[in-house]
């Protein structure tokens, strides 16, 4: 059984779309078997904080839900703070996902790491 929050994020996913001239762009693909979820993520920053987070995807319900939640969690955070968004935290927020949906949480974790790498690299180049 899925939580109310899971159903809300799946039924009305937040922040779907793209951003022109993003400060970070990453693509993550589930290669664990089963579904081959593909997510493109666009991030815009302002004064060191994530101002906007959008994504486009071809994915299962778990990944749609997780990236909707992730988009809300990322906005307003600076690069150092995004490490606070963990597998366990997102899983808890969504009411403990069944194991068959854990690949969605791992995919979000991959996206977080890639975004962080790009944002740090951008800061070093300035």
N, C-alpha and C positions, 0 to 999 in steps of 0.2 A: 504494500500500500504506500502510495506517495503522499508526502506532506502537502498541506495547503500552500505553502510557499513554493514548493516544486511545481505544483499545478498552475499557480499564478504566473511564474516565470515562463513555463512552457506555453501557456495559453496566450500570454501577452509579453513576448520577449522584449526586453529593453535594449535600446541603443544599436539596433541593427542598421547597417549602412556602411559608408566609407567616408574618409576625410581626404580632401585635396591637400597635397603637400604635407603628409604626416611627418612628425618627428621620428616616429618608429613605425615600421611595417614588418610584420612577421606572418609566416604561414606555418601552421602545424597540421600534421596528418596522423591519424590513428593507424598504426601498422600492426596492432595487436591481433588482428583477425576479426572476423565478423563484419562489422560495419567499417567502412573506410572514411570516417569523418574527416572533412577538410575544412579548416577555419583560417580565414585571412583576417588579421587584426591591424587596425589603424589607430595610432595614438598621437595626440597633439598635446604639447606641454606649454606652460606659461609660467615664467618665474620659477622653474624647477619642479613644478607640480603637474600632474596629469590633469589637463583641462578637459579633454574629450577622449573617449574610448569607443570605437565603433568596430563592428565585425560583420563579416559576411561568411556564410557557411553552407555546407551541404552535409547534414549530420542527423543523427538520431535524437530522440527527445531528451536524452540525458545531456548531450553536448549543447543543445539549444538552451536548455535550462541552466547549465553551469556557466556558459558564457554570458547569459543575461545577468546572472548574479555577479559574475566577475566584473562585468562592465560597471555595475553600480559600486562595487568595492574599490575599483581602481581609481575612479574619478576623485580628484582632490588629494591623492597621495603623492608624495615625492618618491624619488628612486629608492631611498633607504627604507621607506615605509612599506613598499610593495612586498617585501619578504614576510610581512605579517600575514599575508594572504596565503594560507596553506591548504593542502589537501584536507586535513582534519577540520579546519575551520569552515571551509565551504561545505564539506559533508555534513557537519553539524547544522549549519545554517539551513540546509535543504532537508533536514530531518532524517539523516542517515540513509544514503542511497543503497540500493541492492548492489551486491558485488558485480553483477553484470553491467552496471553503469559506472564503475570505478575508472574505466578507461577515460571517461569524460573529465573526471577530476584530474587525472594524470596529464591529459592534453592541455588543460588550463594551466597546470604547473609548468609544462613545457613552454607555453606562451609567455607566462610571467618571466621565466628565466631569459628567454630570447629578447623580450621587450627591455628588461633591465640591462642586458648587455648592450643593446643599441643605444639606450639613453645615456649610459655611462660613457660609451664611446663618443657620443655627440658632445657631452659635457667636456671631455678631455680635449676635443678638437677646437673648442671655443677659446 
